[in-house]
Amino acid sequence: MSDADVWFSAPSQRQGGLQLICFHHAGGNTSFFRRWGHCLPNENEPLYVNYPGRGARYLDPGSTQIDPFVSDLVAASDRRVRVPYALFGYSLGGILAYEFARKMAAMGRPPAHLVVGAVKAPHLFQTRLSDRSDEELIRKLISCGGTQ
C-alpha cells in the first residue's frame, strides 16, 4: 500500500473534475463525510484525509503536532492529489486544510478553493494561556474576574 493510499480514501474514482479534499474534526474520522460523494456533480471526486490514530488508521500513533502531520500529508499527495482541487476542513480539519494549502501553494500547487467551518481564521488565534508568562496569566485572570 502506498503512502497516498494510507493518507487518502475516496468512495469512488472519478476523473476530470475538481477533487474535494475533506479534513474532518479532531474526534471524527472519514465517515463524517460519507454522504457527501452523492451530493457532488458526477465529475467531481471527494477525497477524504485519513488521520493517523483515527478511523481506518486507528492502530497508527496519533499526531500531536501540526507541522509533521501536514508535511507527511503533502509528501503523500504527489501521487493522489491532482489539479484542480479544493479543500474543506471542519474544526481542527480547518486548521489542517489551511496549513496544507499553504505548503501546497509554496510548492506551486495551490488549491482552487479553501473552505473551513467551525474554526477561527488563523490571524484571530491568541497565544494559549499556558504559553504566557506568570505575570501575563495573572493579568488575564484579574481581567476575567478570576481572583475571588
N, CA, C and O atoms as a GROMACS GRO file, in nm:
protein
  592
    1MET      N    1   0.085  -0.118   0.000
    1MET     CA    2   0.000   0.000   0.000
    1MET      C    3   0.090   0.124   0.000
    1MET      O    4   0.185   0.132   0.078
    2SER      N    5   0.061   0.219  -0.087
    2SER     CA    6   0.141   0.341  -0.096
    2SER      C    7   0.102   0.440   0.013
    2SER      O    8  -0.003   0.428   0.076
    3ASP      N    9   0.190   0.539   0.035
    3ASP     CA   10   0.158   0.645   0.132
    3ASP      C   11   0.027   0.714   0.096
    3ASP      O   12  -0.052   0.748   0.183
    4ALA      N   13   0.006   0.734  -0.035
    4ALA     CA   14  -0.117   0.801  -0.078
    4ALA      C   15  -0.240   0.720  -0.039
    4ALA      O   16  -0.342   0.776   0.000
    5ASP      N   17  -0.230   0.587  -0.049
    5ASP     CA   18  -0.343   0.501  -0.013
    5ASP      C   19  -0.370   0.503   0.137
    5ASP      O   20  -0.484   0.487   0.180
    6VAL      N   21  -0.265   0.524   0.216
    6VAL     CA   22  -0.281   0.530   0.360
    6VAL      C   23  -0.346   0.662   0.401
    6VAL      O   24  -0.435   0.665   0.485
    7TRP      N   25  -0.302   0.771   0.340
    7TRP     CA   26  -0.348   0.905   0.378
    7TRP      C   27  -0.482   0.944   0.320
    7TRP      O   28  -0.557   1.020   0.381
    8PHE      N   29  -0.515   0.892   0.201
    8PHE     CA   30  -0.636   0.936   0.131
    8PHE      C   31  -0.727   0.819   0.100
    8PHE      O   32  -0.680   0.709   0.068
    9SER      N   33  -0.857   0.842   0.110
    9SER     CA   34  -0.955   0.743   0.066
    9SER      C   35  -1.062   0.816  -0.013
    9SER      O   36  -1.091   0.934   0.010
   10ALA      N   37  -1.121   0.743  -0.106
   10ALA     CA   38  -1.226   0.800  -0.190
   10ALA      C   39  -1.336   0.696  -0.208
   10ALA      O   40  -1.306   0.578  -0.230
   11PRO      N   41  -1.462   0.739  -0.198
   11PRO     CA   42  -1.571   0.643  -0.218
   11PRO      C   43  -1.579   0.594  -0.362
   11PRO      O   44  -1.632   0.486  -0.388
   12SER      N   45  -1.528   0.674  -0.454
   12SER     CA   46  -1.528   0.634  -0.595
   12SER      C   47  -1.417   0.709  -0.667
   12SER      O   48  -1.379   0.819  -0.626
   13GLN      N   49  -1.366   0.650  -0.772
   13GLN     CA   50  -1.262   0.714  -0.852
   13GLN      C   51  -1.331   0.788  -0.968
   13GLN      O   52  -1.389   0.726  -1.056
   14ARG      N   53  -1.324   0.919  -0.965
   14ARG     CA   54  -1.383   1.000  -1.071
   14ARG      C   55  -1.272   1.082  -1.134
   14ARG      O   56  -1.182   1.128  -1.064
   15GLN      N   57  -1.277   1.099  -1.260
   15GLN     CA   58  -1.171   1.172  -1.330
   15GLN      C   59  -1.228   1.296  -1.398
   15GLN      O   60  -1.346   1.302  -1.433
   16GLY      N   61  -1.142   1.394  -1.416
   16GLY     CA   62  -1.177   1.508  -1.498
   16GLY      C   63  -1.222   1.632  -1.425
   16GLY      O   64  -1.200   1.743  -1.473
   17GLY      N   65  -1.284   1.618  -1.313
   17GLY     CA   66  -1.337   1.734  -1.243
   17GLY      C   67  -1.251   1.774  -1.125
   17GLY      O   68  -1.136   1.732  -1.111
   18LEU      N   69  -1.309   1.853  -1.043
   18LEU     CA   70  -1.244   1.903  -0.922
   18LEU      C   71  -1.238   1.794  -0.816
   18LEU      O   72  -1.336   1.722  -0.795
   19GLN      N   73  -1.126   1.782  -0.749
   19GLN     CA   74  -1.118   1.697  -0.631
   19GLN      C   75  -1.154   1.783  -0.510
   19GLN      O   76  -1.105   1.895  -0.496
   20LEU      N   77  -1.239   1.732  -0.424
   20LEU     CA   78  -1.272   1.799  -0.299
   20LEU      C   79  -1.208   1.718  -0.187
   20LEU      O   80  -1.254   1.610  -0.153
   21ILE      N   81  -1.102   1.773  -0.130
   21ILE     CA   82  -1.028   1.705  -0.024
   21ILE      C   83  -1.084   1.750   0.109
   21ILE      O   84  -1.086   1.870   0.140
   22CYS      N   85  -1.130   1.654   0.188
   22CYS     CA   86  -1.202   1.684   0.312
   22CYS      C   87  -1.122   1.644   0.435
   22CYS      O   88  -1.070   1.532   0.444
   23PHE      N   89  -1.113   1.736   0.530
   23PHE     CA   90  -1.043   1.717   0.657
   23PHE      C   91  -1.147   1.720   0.768
   23PHE      O   92  -1.214   1.822   0.788
   24HIS      N   93  -1.161   1.611   0.841
   24HIS     CA   94  -1.263   1.602   0.946
   24HIS      C   95  -1.215   1.665   1.077
   24HIS      O   96  -1.099   1.705   1.090
   25HIS      N   97  -1.305   1.673   1.173
   25HIS     CA   98  -1.275   1.729   1.305
   25HIS      C   99  -1.190   1.631   1.386
   25HIS      O  100  -1.174   1.515   1.349
   26ALA      N  101  -1.136   1.680   1.497
   26ALA     CA  102  -1.040   1.602   1.576
   26ALA      C  103  -1.096   1.470   1.627
   26ALA      O  104  -1.026   1.370   1.623
   27GLY      N  105  -1.218   1.467   1.672
   27GLY     CA  106  -1.274   1.345   1.728
   27GLY      C  107  -1.340   1.254   1.627
   27GLY      O  108  -1.396   1.151   1.664
   28GLY      N  109  -1.333   1.290   1.501
   28GLY     CA  110  -1.406   1.215   1.399
   28GLY      C  111  -1.316   1.129   1.313
   28GLY      O  112  -1.201   1.102   1.345
   29ASN      N  113  -1.373   1.086   1.203
   29ASN     CA  114  -1.299   1.013   1.100
   29ASN      C  115  -1.369   1.038   0.967
   29ASN      O  116  -1.461   1.119   0.959
   30THR      N  117  -1.326   0.970   0.864
   30THR     CA  118  -1.378   0.999   0.730
   30THR      C  119  -1.526   0.968   0.715
   30THR      O  120  -1.588   1.017   0.620
   31SER      N  121  -1.585   0.890   0.804
   31SER     CA  122  -1.729   0.863   0.794
   31SER      C  123  -1.811   0.991   0.811
   31SER      O  124  -1.928   0.994   0.773
   32PHE      N  125  -1.751   1.094   0.868
   32PHE     CA  126  -1.817   1.225   0.881
   32PHE      C  127  -1.866   1.275   0.744
   32PHE      O  128  -1.966   1.346   0.736
   33PHE      N  129  -1.794   1.238   0.638
   33PHE     CA  130  -1.825   1.286   0.502
   33PHE      C  131  -1.891   1.178   0.415
   33PHE      O  132  -1.902   1.196   0.294
   34ARG      N  133  -1.933   1.070   0.475
   34ARG     CA  134  -1.980   0.953   0.400
   34ARG      C  135  -2.079   0.987   0.289
   34ARG      O  136  -2.070   0.932   0.179
   35ARG      N  137  -2.172   1.074   0.316
   35ARG     CA  138  -2.278   1.101   0.218
   35ARG      C  139  -2.245   1.212   0.120
   35ARG      O  140  -2.322   1.239   0.028
   36TRP      N  141  -2.133   1.277   0.139
   36TRP     CA  142  -2.100   1.391   0.054
   36TRP      C  143  -2.078   1.354  -0.092
   36TRP      O  144  -2.111   1.432  -0.181
   37GLY      N  145  -2.022   1.238  -0.117
   37GLY     CA  146  -1.993   1.197  -0.254
   37GLY      C  147  -2.116   1.196  -0.343
   37GLY      O  148  -2.107   1.222  -0.463
   38HIS      N  149  -2.230   1.166  -0.284
   38HIS     CA  150  -2.355   1.162  -0.360
   38HIS      C  151  -2.408   1.301  -0.391
   38HIS      O  152  -2.494   1.317  -0.478
   39CYS      N  153  -2.358   1.401  -0.321
   39CYS     CA  154  -2.406   1.538  -0.340
   39CYS      C  155  -2.324   1.617  -0.442
   39CYS      O  156  -2.366   1.724  -0.485
   40LEU      N  157  -2.210   1.564  -0.480
   40LEU     CA  158  -2.123   1.635  -0.574
   40LEU      C  159  -2.160   1.602  -0.718
   40LEU      O  160  -2.212   1.494  -0.745
   41PRO      N  161  -2.134   1.695  -0.809
   41PRO     CA  162  -2.153   1.661  -0.951
   41PRO      C  163  -2.068   1.538  -0.985
   41PRO      O  164  -1.961   1.517  -0.926
   42ASN      N  165  -2.114   1.457  -1.079
   42ASN     CA  166  -2.050   1.330  -1.110
   42ASN      C  167  -1.903   1.341  -1.147
   42ASN      O  168  -1.826   1.249  -1.121
   43GLU      N  169  -1.862   1.452  -1.207
   43GLU     CA  170  -1.722   1.463  -1.249
   43GLU      C  171  -1.629   1.502  -1.133
   43GLU      O  172  -1.507   1.493  -1.147
   44ASN      N  173  -1.685   1.546  -1.021
   44ASN     CA  174  -1.603   1.587  -0.907
   44ASN      C  175  -1.581   1.469  -0.812
   44ASN      O  176  -1.671   1.390  -0.787
   45GLU      N  177  -1.459   1.460  -0.762
   45GLU     CA  178  -1.421   1.346  -0.678
   45GLU      C  179  -1.399   1.388  -0.533
   45GLU      O  180  -1.313   1.471  -0.505
   46PRO      N  181  -1.476   1.331  -0.440
   46PRO     CA  182  -1.446   1.354  -0.299
   46PRO      C  183  -1.325   1.270  -0.259
   46PRO      O  184  -1.311   1.155  -0.300
   47LEU      N  185  -1.238   1.329  -0.180
   47LEU     CA  186  -1.118   1.260  -0.133
   47LEU      C  187  -1.105   1.292   0.015
   47LEU      O  188  -1.100   1.409   0.054
   48TYR      N  189  -1.099   1.190   0.098
   48TYR     CA  190  -1.102   1.209   0.242
   48TYR      C  191  -0.964   1.182   0.301
   48TYR      O  192  -0.897   1.087   0.263
   49VAL      N  193  -0.923   1.267   0.396
   49VAL     CA  194  -0.792   1.251   0.460
   49VAL      C  195  -0.808   1.159   0.580
   49VAL      O  196  -0.892   1.182   0.668
   50ASN      N  197  -0.725   1.055   0.584
   50ASN     CA  198  -0.724   0.957   0.694
   50ASN      C  199  -0.617   0.999   0.794
   50ASN      O  200  -0.498   0.987   0.767
   51TYR      N  201  -0.659   1.046   0.910
   51TYR     CA  202  -0.564   1.089   1.013
   51TYR      C  203  -0.506   0.966   1.085
   51TYR      O  204  -0.578   0.870   1.111
   52PRO      N  205  -0.378   0.970   1.116
   52PRO     CA  206  -0.321   0.863   1.198
   52PRO      C  207  -0.391   0.858   1.335
   52PRO      O  208  -0.417   0.962   1.396
   53GLY      N  209  -0.421   0.737   1.380
   53GLY     CA  210  -0.488   0.721   1.510
   53GLY      C  211  -0.638   0.734   1.503
   53GLY      O  212  -0.704   0.725   1.607
   54ARG      N  213  -0.695   0.755   1.386
   54ARG     CA  214  -0.840   0.773   1.370
   54ARG      C  215  -0.891   0.678   1.261
   54ARG      O  216  -0.817   0.645   1.168
   55GLY      N  217  -1.015   0.636   1.272
   55GLY     CA  218  -1.081   0.558   1.167
   55GLY      C  219  -1.000   0.436   1.123
   55GLY      O  220  -0.957   0.356   1.205
   56ALA      N  221  -0.980   0.424   0.992
   56ALA     CA  222  -0.908   0.310   0.935
   56ALA      C  223  -0.763   0.303   0.982
   56ALA      O  224  -0.699   0.199   0.970
   57ARG      N  225  -0.711   0.414   1.034
   57ARG     CA  226  -0.571   0.418   1.081
   57ARG      C  227  -0.564   0.420   1.233
   57ARG      O  228  -0.471   0.477   1.290
   58TYR      N  229  -0.661   0.360   1.300
   58TYR     CA  230  -0.667   0.367   1.446
   58TYR      C  231  -0.546   0.302   1.513
   58TYR      O  232  -0.516   0.336   1.628
   59LEU      N  233  -0.478   0.211   1.445
   59LEU     CA  234  -0.361   0.147   1.505
   59LEU      C  235  -0.234   0.231   1.491
   59LEU      O  236  -0.135   0.206   1.561
   60ASP      N  237  -0.235   0.329   1.403
   60ASP     CA  238  -0.118   0.418   1.386
   60ASP      C  239  -0.112   0.516   1.502
   60ASP      O  240  -0.216   0.560   1.551
   61PRO      N  241   0.007   0.552   1.546
   61PRO     CA  242   0.016   0.654   1.652
   61PRO      C  243  -0.045   0.785   1.605
   61PRO      O  244  -0.020   0.830   1.493
   62GLY      N  245  -0.125   0.847   1.689
   62GLY     CA  246  -0.186   0.974   1.654
   62GLY      C  247  -0.084   1.086   1.645
   62GLY      O  248   0.024   1.077   1.703
   63SER      N  249  -0.117   1.190   1.573
   63SER     CA  250  -0.029   1.306   1.559
   63SER      C  251  -0.054   1.402   1.673
   63SER      O  252  -0.167   1.422   1.716
   64THR      N  253   0.053   1.462   1.722
   64THR     CA  254   0.040   1.563   1.827
   64THR      C  255   0.089   1.699   1.782
   64THR      O  256   0.076   1.797   1.855
   65GLN      N  257   0.145   1.707   1.661
   65GLN     CA  258   0.194   1.834   1.608
   65GLN      C  259   0.146   1.850   1.465
   65GLN      O  260   0.141   1.755   1.388
   66ILE      N  261   0.110   1.972   1.431
   66ILE     CA  262   0.053   2.000   1.300
   66ILE      C  263   0.158   1.993   1.189
   66ILE      O  264   0.132   1.934   1.084
   67ASP      N  265   0.275   2.052   1.210
   67ASP     CA  266   0.374   2.058   1.101
   67ASP      C  267   0.415   1.922   1.047
   67ASP      O  268   0.413   1.902   0.926
   68PRO      N  269   0.453   1.826   1.133
   68PRO     CA  270   0.488   1.694   1.078
   68PRO      C  271   0.371   1.625   1.009
   68PRO      O  272   0.388   1.558   0.907
   69PHE      N  273   0.252   1.641   1.065
   69PHE     CA  274   0.131   1.584   1.005
   69PHE      C  275   0.114   1.636   0.862
   69PHE      O  276   0.098   1.558   0.768
   70VAL      N  277   0.119   1.768   0.848
   70VAL     CA  278   0.096   1.830   0.717
   70VAL      C  279   0.210   1.796   0.621
   70VAL      O  280   0.185   1.772   0.503
   71SER      N  281   0.332   1.795   0.669
   71SER     CA  282   0.446   1.760   0.582
   71SER      C  283   0.432   1.618   0.527
   71SER      O  284   0.456   1.595   0.409
   72ASP      N  285   0.394   1.525   0.612
   72ASP     CA  286   0.373   1.386   0.566
   72ASP      C  287   0.259   1.379   0.466
   72ASP      O  288   0.267   1.306   0.367
   73LEU      N  289   0.153   1.453   0.492
   73LEU     CA  290   0.038   1.454   0.401
   73LEU      C  291   0.076   1.514   0.266
   73LEU      O  292   0.038   1.461   0.162
   74VAL      N  293   0.150   1.623   0.267
   74VAL     CA  294   0.195   1.685   0.141
   74VAL      C  295   0.281   1.587   0.062
   74VAL      O  296   0.265   1.574  -0.059
   75ALA      N  297   0.373   1.518   0.130
   75ALA     CA  298   0.459   1.421   0.062
   75ALA      C  299   0.376   1.310  -0.002
   75ALA      O  300   0.407   1.264  -0.112
   76ALA      N  301   0.270   1.266   0.065
   76ALA     CA  302   0.185   1.161   0.010
   76ALA      C  303   0.093   1.211  -0.100
   76ALA      O  304   0.040   1.131  -0.177
   77SER      N  305   0.073   1.342  -0.108
   77SER     CA  306  -0.025   1.398  -0.203
   77SER      C  307   0.022   1.395  -0.347
   77SER      O  308  -0.060   1.404  -0.439
   78ASP      N  309   0.152   1.384  -0.370
   78ASP     CA  310   0.203   1.385  -0.507
   78ASP      C  311   0.137   1.281  -0.596
   78ASP      O  312   0.112   1.306  -0.714
   79ARG      N  313   0.108   1.166  -0.539
   79ARG     CA  314   0.053   1.056  -0.620
   79ARG      C  315  -0.100   1.052  -0.620
   79ARG      O  316  -0.159   0.973  -0.693
   80ARG      N  317  -0.164   1.138  -0.541
   80ARG     CA  318  -0.310   1.126  -0.530
   80ARG      C  319  -0.386   1.255  -0.560
   80ARG      O  320  -0.497   1.251  -0.613
   81VAL      N  321  -0.327   1.369  -0.528
   81VAL     CA  322  -0.397   1.496  -0.546
   81VAL      C  323  -0.364   1.552  -0.684
   81VAL      O  324  -0.247   1.563  -0.722
   82ARG      N  325  -0.468   1.586  -0.756
   82ARG     CA  326  -0.447   1.644  -0.889
   82ARG      C  327  -0.510   1.783  -0.893
   82ARG      O  328  -0.599   1.815  -0.814
   83VAL      N  329  -0.463   1.862  -0.983
   83VAL     CA  330  -0.517   1.998  -1.002
   83VAL      C  331  -0.628   1.989  -1.106
   83VAL      O  332  -0.610   1.920  -1.206
   84PRO      N  333  -0.740   2.054  -1.086
   84PRO     CA  334  -0.773   2.144  -0.976
   84PRO      C  335  -0.828   2.066  -0.856
   84PRO      O  336  -0.889   1.960  -0.870
   85TYR      N  337  -0.804   2.122  -0.739
   85TYR     CA  338  -0.859   2.064  -0.618
   85TYR      C  339  -0.904   2.176  -0.525
   85TYR      O  340  -0.855   2.289  -0.532
   86ALA      N  341  -0.998   2.142  -0.439
   86ALA     CA  342  -1.047   2.234  -0.337
   86ALA      C  343  -1.034   2.164  -0.202
   86ALA      O  344  -1.030   2.041  -0.196
   87LEU      N  345  -1.027   2.241  -0.096
   87LEU     CA  346  -1.013   2.187   0.038
   87LEU      C  347  -1.131   2.229   0.124
   87LEU      O  348  -1.177   2.343   0.117
   88PHE      N  349  -1.180   2.135   0.204
   88PHE     CA  350  -1.278   2.167   0.306
   88PHE      C  351  -1.229   2.109   0.437
   88PHE      O  352  -1.193   1.992   0.445
   89GLY      N  353  -1.228   2.192   0.541
   89GLY     CA  354  -1.189   2.146   0.673
   89GLY      C  355  -1.288   2.191   0.777
   89GLY      O  356  -1.336   2.304   0.774
   90TYR      N  357  -1.318   2.100   0.870
   90TYR     CA  358  -1.413   2.129   0.976
   90TYR      C  359  -1.341   2.125   1.110
   90TYR      O  360  -1.282   2.024   1.146
   91SER      N  361  -1.346   2.236   1.186
   91SER     CA  362  -1.285   2.247   1.317
   91SER      C  363  -1.134   2.226   1.304
   91SER      O  364  -1.069   2.299   1.229
   92LEU      N  365  -1.076   2.129   1.375
   92LEU     CA  366  -0.933   2.104   1.359
   92LEU      C  367  -0.899   2.080   1.212
   92LEU      O  368  -0.792   2.120   1.165
   93GLY      N  369  -0.990   2.017   1.141
   93GLY     CA  370  -0.968   1.994   0.998
   93GLY      C  371  -0.951   2.123   0.920
   93GLY      O  372  -0.881   2.125   0.818
   94GLY      N  373  -1.014   2.232   0.966
   94GLY     CA  374  -0.996   2.362   0.901
   94GLY      C  375  -0.853   2.412   0.916
   94GLY      O  376  -0.797   2.469   0.823
   95ILE      N  377  -0.796   2.392   1.033
   95ILE     CA  378  -0.657   2.432   1.055
   95ILE      C  379  -0.564   2.347   0.969
   95ILE      O  380  -0.472   2.399   0.906
   96LEU      N  381  -0.589   2.217   0.965
   96LEU     CA  382  -0.506   2.128   0.884
   96LEU      C  383  -0.518   2.161   0.736
   96LEU      O  384  -0.418   2.160   0.664
   97ALA      N  385  -0.640   2.189   0.689
   97ALA     CA  386  -0.660   2.224   0.548
   97ALA      C  387  -0.587   2.354   0.514
   97ALA      O  388  -0.527   2.364   0.407
   98TYR      N  389  -0.592   2.450   0.603
   98TYR     CA  390  -0.523   2.578   0.582
   98TYR      C  391  -0.371   2.556   0.572
   98TYR      O  392  -0.307   2.609   0.481
   99GLU      N  393  -0.315   2.479   0.663
   99GLU     CA  394  -0.171   2.453   0.660
   99GLU      C  395  -0.132   2.372   0.537
   99GLU      O  396  -0.026   2.396   0.479
  100PHE      N  397  -0.215   2.277   0.498
  100PHE     CA  398  -0.192   2.201   0.376
  100PHE      C  399  -0.192   2.294   0.255
  100PHE      O  400  -0.105   2.284   0.168
  101ALA      N  401  -0.288   2.385   0.250
  101ALA     CA  402  -0.297   2.482   0.139
  101ALA      C  403  -0.171   2.568   0.132
  101ALA      O  404  -0.119   2.594   0.024
  102ARG      N  405  -0.124   2.613   0.247
  102ARG     CA  406  -0.002   2.696   0.250
  102ARG      C  407   0.118   2.622   0.193
  102ARG      O  408   0.193   2.676   0.112
  103LYS      N  409   0.136   2.498   0.236
  103LYS     CA  410   0.252   2.420   0.189
  103LYS      C  411   0.238   2.387   0.040
  103LYS      O  412   0.336   2.393  -0.034
  104MET      N  413   0.119   2.352  -0.002
  104MET     CA  414   0.099   2.320  -0.144
  104MET      C  415   0.120   2.444  -0.231
  104MET      O  416   0.178   2.435  -0.339
  105ALA      N  417   0.073   2.560  -0.185
  105ALA     CA  418   0.092   2.684  -0.259
  105ALA      C  419   0.241   2.718  -0.271
  105ALA      O  420   0.287   2.765  -0.375
  106ALA      N  421   0.316   2.694  -0.164
  106ALA     CA  422   0.460   2.721  -0.166
  106ALA      C  423   0.532   2.632  -0.267
  106ALA      O  424   0.640   2.667  -0.315
  107MET      N  425   0.473   2.518  -0.299
  107MET     CA  426   0.529   2.426  -0.398
  107MET      C  427   0.474   2.451  -0.538
  107MET      O  428   0.505   2.377  -0.631
  108GLY      N  429   0.393   2.556  -0.553
  108GLY     CA  430   0.337   2.588  -0.683
  108GLY      C  431   0.212   2.510  -0.718
  108GLY      O  432   0.174   2.504  -0.834
  109ARG      N  433   0.145   2.449  -0.618
  109ARG     CA  434   0.023   2.371  -0.640
  109ARG      C  435  -0.088   2.418  -0.546
  109ARG      O  436  -0.137   2.340  -0.466
  110PRO      N  437  -0.128   2.545  -0.556
  110PRO     CA  438  -0.231   2.596  -0.464
  110PRO      C  439  -0.368   2.536  -0.494
  110PRO      O  440  -0.395   2.494  -0.607
  111PRO      N  441  -0.454   2.532  -0.393
  111PRO     CA  442  -0.590   2.484  -0.418
  111PRO      C  443  -0.670   2.590  -0.494
  111PRO      O  444  -0.639   2.709  -0.489
  112ALA      N  445  -0.773   2.544  -0.563
  112ALA     CA  446  -0.864   2.637  -0.629
  112ALA      C  447  -0.950   2.709  -0.525
  112ALA      O  448  -0.986   2.825  -0.543
  113HIS      N  449  -0.981   2.639  -0.416
  113HIS     CA  450  -1.065   2.695  -0.310
  113HIS      C  451  -1.023   2.634  -0.176
  113HIS      O  452  -0.976   2.520  -0.169
  114LEU      N  453  -1.041   2.713  -0.070
  114LEU     CA  454  -1.023   2.666   0.067
  114LEU      C  455  -1.146   2.709   0.145
  114LEU      O  456  -1.174   2.828   0.155
  115VAL      N  457  -1.218   2.613   0.199
  115VAL     CA  458  -1.339   2.641   0.276
  115VAL      C  459  -1.322   2.576   0.414
  115VAL      O  460  -1.289   2.458   0.424
  116VAL      N  461  -1.345   2.654   0.518
  116VAL     CA  462  -1.334   2.600   0.653
  116VAL      C  463  -1.458   2.634   0.733
  116VAL      O  464  -1.526   2.734   0.707
  117GLY      N  465  -1.487   2.550   0.830
  117GLY     CA  466  -1.601   2.575   0.918
  117GLY      C  467  -1.565   2.540   1.061
  117GLY      O  468  -1.480   2.455   1.086
  118ALA      N  469  -1.631   2.607   1.155
  118ALA     CA  470  -1.619   2.580   1.298
  118ALA      C  471  -1.478   2.602   1.351
  118ALA      O  472  -1.433   2.531   1.441
  119VAL      N  473  -1.410   2.702   1.296
  119VAL     CA  474  -1.277   2.738   1.346
  119VAL      C  475  -1.250   2.884   1.310
  119VAL      O  476  -1.294   2.933   1.206
  120LYS      N  477  -1.177   2.953   1.396
  120LYS     CA  478  -1.140   3.092   1.370
  120LYS      C  479  -1.036   3.100   1.259
  120LYS      O  480  -0.962   3.005   1.234
  121ALA      N  481  -1.032   3.214   1.193
  121ALA     CA  482  -0.926   3.240   1.096
  121ALA      C  483  -0.792   3.245   1.170
  121ALA      O  484  -0.787   3.288   1.285
  122PRO      N  485  -0.684   3.201   1.106
  122PRO     CA  486  -0.555   3.192   1.175
  122PRO      C  487  -0.509   3.323   1.241
  122PRO      O  488  -0.447   3.319   1.348
  123HIS      N  489  -0.539   3.436   1.181
  123HIS     CA  490  -0.493   3.562   1.239
  123HIS      C  491  -0.572   3.601   1.364
  123HIS      O  492  -0.536   3.697   1.432
  124LEU      N  493  -0.680   3.528   1.395
  124LEU     CA  494  -0.760   3.558   1.513
  124LEU      C  495  -0.722   3.473   1.635
  124LEU      O  496  -0.772   3.496   1.745
  125PHE      N  497  -0.635   3.375   1.615
  125PHE     CA  498  -0.592   3.292   1.728
  125PHE      C  499  -0.506   3.374   1.821
  125PHE      O  500  -0.426   3.457   1.777
  126GLN      N  501  -0.522   3.351   1.949
  126GLN     CA  502  -0.441   3.417   2.050
  126GLN      C  503  -0.344   3.316   2.109
  126GLN      O  504  -0.361   3.195   2.096
  127THR      N  505  -0.243   3.368   2.173
  127THR     CA  506  -0.148   3.282   2.243
  127THR      C  507  -0.222   3.206   2.352
  127THR      O  508  -0.305   3.263   2.422
  128ARG      N  509  -0.192   3.079   2.366
  128ARG     CA  510  -0.255   2.999   2.471
  128ARG      C  511  -0.213   3.053   2.607
  128ARG      O  512  -0.100   3.098   2.625
  129LEU      N  513  -0.304   3.047   2.702
  129LEU     CA  514  -0.273   3.093   2.838
  129LEU      C  515  -0.153   3.019   2.895
  129LEU      O  516  -0.072   3.078   2.968
  130SER      N  517  -0.140   2.891   2.864
  130SER     CA  518  -0.029   2.813   2.918
  130SER      C  519   0.106   2.856   2.862
  130SER      O  520   0.210   2.823   2.918
  131ASP      N  521   0.105   2.930   2.750
  131ASP     CA  522   0.230   2.978   2.690
  131ASP      C  523   0.269   3.117   2.739
  131ASP      O  524   0.376   3.167   2.703
  132ARG      N  525   0.185   3.179   2.820
  132ARG     CA  526   0.212   3.314   2.868
  132ARG      C  527   0.298   3.312   2.993
  132ARG      O  528   0.306   3.210   3.063
  133SER      N  529   0.362   3.424   3.021
  133SER     CA  530   0.440   3.436   3.144
  133SER      C  531   0.344   3.438   3.263
  133SER      O  532   0.224   3.458   3.246
  134ASP      N  533   0.398   3.418   3.382
  134ASP     CA  534   0.315   3.423   3.504
  134ASP      C  535   0.246   3.557   3.517
  134ASP      O  536   0.128   3.564   3.553
  135GLU      N  537   0.319   3.664   3.488
  135GLU     CA  538   0.262   3.799   3.500
  135GLU      C  539   0.145   3.818   3.403
  135GLU      O  540   0.042   3.874   3.440
  136GLU      N  541   0.161   3.772   3.279
  136GLU     CA  542   0.053   3.783   3.181
  136GLU      C  543  -0.068   3.700   3.222
  136GLU      O  544  -0.182   3.743   3.206
  137LEU      N  545  -0.042   3.582   3.273
  137LEU     CA  546  -0.151   3.495   3.317
  137LEU      C  547  -0.228   3.559   3.432
  137LEU      O  548  -0.351   3.555   3.434
  138ILE      N  549  -0.158   3.617   3.528
  138ILE     CA  550  -0.223   3.684   3.642
  138ILE      C  551  -0.308   3.801   3.593
  138ILE      O  552  -0.421   3.819   3.639
  139ARG      N  553  -0.254   3.882   3.500
  139ARG     CA  554  -0.331   3.995   3.444
  139ARG      C  555  -0.458   3.946   3.374
  139ARG      O  556  -0.564   4.005   3.389
  140LYS      N  557  -0.447   3.838   3.300
  140LYS     CA  558  -0.562   3.783   3.230
  140LYS      C  559  -0.667   3.733   3.329
  140LYS      O  560  -0.786   3.759   3.312
  141LEU      N  561  -0.624   3.663   3.432
  141LEU     CA  562  -0.718   3.614   3.534
  141LEU      C  563  -0.788   3.729   3.605
  141LEU      O  564  -0.909   3.721   3.630
  142ILE      N  565  -0.716   3.835   3.638
  142ILE     CA  566  -0.776   3.951   3.702
  142ILE      C  567  -0.877   4.016   3.609
  142ILE      O  568  -0.985   4.055   3.653
  143SER      N  569  -0.844   4.028   3.480
  143SER     CA  570  -0.936   4.092   3.385
  143SER      C  571  -1.064   4.011   3.366
  143SER      O  572  -1.167   4.066   3.326
  144CYS      N  573  -1.058   3.884   3.394
  144CYS     CA  574  -1.176   3.797   3.384
  144CYS      C  575  -1.251   3.783   3.517
  144CYS      O  576  -1.350   3.712   3.526
  145GLY      N  577  -1.201   3.852   3.620
  145GLY     CA  578  -1.265   3.844   3.750
  145GLY      C  579  -1.234   3.715   3.822
  145GLY      O  580  -1.308   3.674   3.911
  146GLY      N  581  -1.124   3.651   3.786
  146GLY     CA  582  -1.091   3.521   3.843
  146GLY      C  583  -1.001   3.526   3.964
  146GLY      O  584  -0.921   3.435   3.985
  147THR      N  585  -1.012   3.629   4.043
  147THR     CA  586  -0.924   3.639   4.161
  147THR      C  587  -1.001   3.629   4.291
  147THR      O  588  -0.942   3.644   4.398
  148GLN      N  589  -1.130   3.603   4.286
  148GLN     CA  590  -1.213   3.597   4.406
  148GLN      C  591  -1.193   3.466   4.478
  148GLN      O  592  -1.255   3.442   4.582
   0.00000   0.00000   0.00000
